[in-house]
Amino acid sequence: MRHYQKFSHKGANFRICSTSNQVATQEIIKQRAVLEDYIRRHPQFATSYSPLALLPDAPPIAKRMAQAAYKTGLGPMAAVAGTYAQIAAEAAFKANATEAIVENGGDIYLNSNQEVIIALYARSHPTFGKLAFRVTPDYMPTAICSSSGKLGHSKSFGKADLATVISKDASLADAAATLAGNLVKKHSDIWPTLEKVMSIPGILGALIIKEDKIGLIGNLPRLIKHTDQTLKEKVSKDLRSNFYSG
């Protein structure tokens, strides 16, 4: 059975499963300091809702985020959680980890030689509340990132119950999930949004839930029904989250 370590740092909440957990957490701390230093020199990086040019000496973490912003048309901070998840997992593997699963507030990067079940949290949705992806080793490494207009403190301009995007690039998956969540306000928005997200180079697939409707596109892992009765306790959250409301 896998053991997940909870780790929080400056408002970011992680669940990490790896044989090199300490390396992953140290990398998160290191990269947070690197990004904060860059933002001090380039404040607009943290506030822009659209892509923007980088300073000449921008660090790799900012470059990853900026590239995802450029592809999705959003600000670079739309990619921050997924970027941290992938960087932490990559650091673990560089330290000879045999498995690394890093979840940062609903944005996940995973690499394993064993099957991983990733539940899709849509609150207690009567129809779609028990869905999960069965991710097989041949599908990994990969990122599964989600956004919601009804859950969490992150800014969303839409009303989707859940927008989930899959890519090998967690920065891109995170930003694209934010884009999808922003665009869905009613049922008729689901398919056009899926098509728009799928048109972005590097996106493998996407899933959107809006009330009693669901849409899927692309090369997704197999969807199954999960039986985890403790799912709610496993969802990353902090004091700013509206997790228990509504």
BELSUL-V851326 format. One record per run of one state. SS is the DSSP state (helix for helix, strand for strand, loop for the rest). FROM is the first residue (numbers start at 1). LEN is the number of residues. If there is no record, write none. Layout:
BEGIN
<<SS	FROM	LEN> <SS	FROM	LEN>>
END
This chain:
BEGIN
<<loop	1	4> <strand	5	5> <loop	10	2> <strand	12	7> <loop	19	2> <helix	21	21> <loop	42	2> <helix	44	4> <loop	48	12> <helix	60	13> <loop	73	3> <helix	76	19> <loop	95	5> <strand	100	5> <loop	105	2> <strand	107	5> <loop	112	4> <strand	116	4> <loop	120	11> <strand	131	5> <loop	136	1> <helix	137	3> <loop	140	2> <strand	142	6> <loop	148	14> <strand	162	6> <loop	168	2> <helix	170	14> <loop	184	5> <helix	189	10> <loop	199	4> <strand	203	8> <loop	211	2> <strand	213	6> <loop	219	3> <strand	222	4> <loop	226	5> <helix	231	4> <loop	235	12>>
END
